[in-house]
Amino acid sequence: MTRGAPVGVLGEGKQLGRRGAGGPVDPAIQAARINRRGTLITAMATVIAALIGGLFAAYKVGNDQGAAEVPPRTVTVTATAPPNAPPPASTGAAQASGVSAQVRLEAGTGVDLDAADPRAVETTGPNGDIDLYYSGVLITANRSATYYYNGGEQAASAACPKAVANDKPAQSGQVVLAAGYQFCMRTSDGKVGWVGCNDVKVSGYIVLNYRLFATT
């Protein structure tokens, strides 16, 4: 009997063991459990946010592609003039009837600028269809229809019709030309023209640049 422990001591040890099992939890163990729970919750929240973000991005891309595939709408409106409407008002500007051309006149020749292919012909003056005549010294226009002008060929389409409309031709319709000299005129068919002297040799020949316009 002396080898065994007293009964009271054994009972007290069991009681201490039970109190130790149900006693306070170790703080380190409790912190580890909280960390594991927090990590699990964070991971789940990250997965949910990624899923929501992916769904939103896919929806936006689909909308953008759909909008790109729809072609823009265009509307064409055609205005029709009412019956018996008057024609548009004229601006008064002359319409060019082609680019400038050139003709060479020998002394004692003239030219019909209204012809399809104006060429120098021998004549005694600017009569009938002959619009310009070169005597060897002077250029004479048909019906004395030469008008002072020095504004250049480009401006002549507007300036020459105005000069002719003022009906103040140069005196006698005769002009002594030097290279660079220019004037406006009216042809035998009533067209407005611009003439510029390109080259001249007194008692020899004269080279003229010219351009005709159709007045509106």
C-alpha positions as a printed Julia matrix, in Angstrom:
216×3 Matrix{Float64}:
   0.0     0.0      0.0
   2.93    2.29     0.52
   3.82    2.2     -3.3
   0.52    3.74    -4.53
  -0.35    7.4     -4.26
  -2.97    8.49    -1.91
  -6.46    8.47    -3.25
  -6.91   12.15    -2.46
  -3.91   13.11    -4.47
  -5.05   11.16    -7.54
  -8.48   12.74    -7.44
  -7.03   16.17    -7.18
  -4.79   15.56   -10.24
  -7.74   14.58   -12.4
  -9.6    17.66   -11.36
  -6.58   19.84   -12.27
  -6.38   18.12   -15.7
 -10.03   18.87   -16.41
  -9.66   22.51   -15.41
  -6.57   22.77   -17.64
  -8.53   21.46   -20.68
 -11.42   23.93   -20.25
  -9.26   26.87   -19.09
  -8.15   30.06   -20.95
  -7.03   29.67   -24.67
  -3.49   30.52   -25.65
  -3.43   34.04   -27.29
  -1.08   32.93   -30.1
  -3.46   30.14   -31.09
  -6.44   32.5    -31.04
  -4.61   35.08   -33.21
  -3.7    32.38   -35.77
  -7.33   31.35   -36.03
  -8.43   34.99   -36.61
  -5.77   35.48   -39.28
  -6.91   32.38   -41.16
 -10.5    33.58   -41.1
  -9.5    37.08   -42.3
  -7.41   35.64   -45.11
 -10.28   33.43   -46.25
 -12.76   36.35   -46.23
 -10.31   38.6    -48.14
  -9.72   35.93   -50.8
 -13.45   35.43   -51.27
 -14.0    39.21   -51.6
 -11.21   39.45   -54.18
 -12.72   36.66   -56.28
 -16.18   38.27   -56.17
 -14.77   41.69   -57.16
 -12.85   40.13   -60.06
 -16.01   38.4    -61.32
 -18.02   41.63   -61.16
 -15.24   43.58   -62.91
 -15.0    40.99   -65.68
 -18.76   41.03   -66.27
 -18.78   44.86   -66.47
 -15.82   44.93   -68.9
 -17.45   42.34   -71.16
 -20.72   44.33   -71.16
 -18.9    47.58   -72.07
 -16.91   45.93   -74.9
 -20.1    44.44   -76.31
 -21.81   47.84   -76.31
 -18.8    49.51   -77.99
 -18.63   46.87   -80.72
 -22.34   47.13   -81.35
 -22.1    50.9    -81.68
 -19.13   50.6    -84.06
 -20.99   48.18   -86.31
 -23.92   50.57   -86.79
 -23.09   52.92   -89.74
 -23.86   56.62   -89.3
 -27.12   57.76   -90.8
 -27.09   60.42   -93.47
 -30.05   62.39   -94.74
 -30.04   64.01   -98.18
 -32.5    66.8    -98.8
 -33.18   67.78  -102.4
 -34.84   71.1   -103.02
 -37.02   71.35  -106.09
 -37.81   74.71  -107.58
 -41.55   75.41  -107.78
 -43.17   75.44  -111.24
 -42.83   78.66  -113.23
 -40.13   79.93  -110.84
 -38.02   82.76  -112.29
 -34.39   81.93  -113.2
 -31.64   82.9   -110.72
 -30.6    86.52  -110.84
 -27.53   87.25  -112.94
 -24.38   88.39  -111.15
 -23.43   90.56  -114.11
 -19.99   88.9   -114.41
 -18.81   87.76  -117.82
 -18.29   84.08  -118.45
 -14.97   83.21  -120.05
 -15.37   81.42  -123.39
 -12.02   79.68  -123.34
  -8.39   80.5   -122.74
  -6.54   83.32  -124.41
  -5.39   82.8   -128.0
  -2.87   84.54  -130.24
  -2.9    85.93  -133.75
  -0.18   87.55  -135.89
  -1.12   90.32  -138.3
   1.13   91.54  -141.07
   0.78   95.12  -142.28
  -2.41   95.41  -144.37
  -4.18   92.42  -142.82
  -7.08   91.98  -140.41
  -8.81   89.25  -138.41
 -12.36   88.14  -137.56
 -12.09   87.2   -133.88
 -15.58   85.63  -133.92
 -14.48   82.99  -136.44
 -13.98   79.39  -135.34
 -10.31   79.6   -136.36
  -9.31   83.3   -136.52
  -6.63   83.9   -139.15
  -5.07   86.99  -140.71
  -6.54   87.94  -144.09
  -5.66   90.73  -146.5
  -8.15   93.59  -146.25
  -8.42   97.35  -146.46
  -9.85   97.96  -143.01
 -12.03   96.73  -140.16
 -15.29   96.42  -142.06
 -17.91   93.69  -142.17
 -16.76   90.74  -140.05
 -13.19   92.0   -139.68
 -12.8    93.04  -136.03
  -9.17   94.27  -135.98
  -7.07   95.71  -138.79
  -3.32   96.46  -138.72
  -2.12   99.19  -141.03
   1.53   98.76  -140.16
   1.34  101.54  -137.57
  -2.16  101.51  -136.05
  -4.64   98.9   -134.9
  -8.2    99.85  -135.83
 -11.29   98.13  -134.41
 -14.58   97.56  -136.2
 -17.16  100.28  -135.37
 -14.47  102.11  -133.35
 -15.21   99.69  -130.5
 -11.96   99.87  -128.51
 -11.99  100.78  -124.79
  -9.14  101.87  -122.53
  -8.03   99.19  -120.06
  -4.81   98.17  -118.27
  -5.89   95.73  -115.56
  -4.46   92.48  -116.95
  -6.07   89.43  -118.53
  -7.32   87.8   -115.33
  -9.36   90.84  -114.26
 -10.61   91.49  -117.79
 -13.52   89.03  -117.49
 -15.22   91.46  -115.1
 -13.64   94.77  -116.13
 -14.09   94.64  -119.91
 -17.88   94.05  -119.83
 -18.17   97.07  -117.53
 -16.0    99.18  -119.82
 -18.07   98.2   -122.87
 -21.34   98.76  -120.97
 -20.26  102.34  -120.2
 -20.1   102.83  -124.01
 -17.17  105.26  -123.96
 -14.87  103.9   -126.66
 -11.41  105.26  -127.34
 -11.37  108.12  -129.81
 -11.63  106.91  -133.44
 -11.07  103.31  -132.37
  -7.44  103.5   -133.49
  -4.59  102.51  -131.18
  -0.83  102.67  -131.54
   0.39   99.54  -129.82
   3.62   98.77  -128.03
   4.49   95.48  -126.35
   2.44   95.17  -123.16
  -0.32   97.56  -124.23
  -3.87   96.22  -123.79
  -7.46   97.29  -124.34
 -11.04   96.01  -124.28
 -13.19   95.75  -127.4
 -16.51   94.65  -128.84
 -16.51   92.27  -131.81
 -18.74   92.45  -134.88
 -20.96   89.77  -133.28
 -21.31   91.83  -130.1
 -18.98   89.78  -127.89
 -16.76   91.46  -125.34
 -13.05   90.93  -125.8
  -9.68   91.64  -124.22
  -6.61   92.28  -126.42
  -2.97   92.58  -125.37
   0.05   93.36  -127.55
   2.63   90.6   -127.28
   5.13   91.84  -129.87
   5.24   94.48  -132.58
   7.5    95.58  -135.43
   6.47   98.84  -137.0
   5.63   98.46  -140.7
   6.22   94.76  -140.28
   3.9    92.73  -138.08
   2.1    92.68  -134.74
   1.36   89.72  -132.43
  -1.8    89.98  -130.34
  -3.04   87.92  -127.41
  -6.82   88.02  -127.1
  -9.68   86.53  -125.17
 -13.43   86.75  -125.76
 -16.22   86.66  -123.21
 -19.94   86.03  -123.39
 -21.84   88.54  -121.3
 -24.73   87.34  -119.12
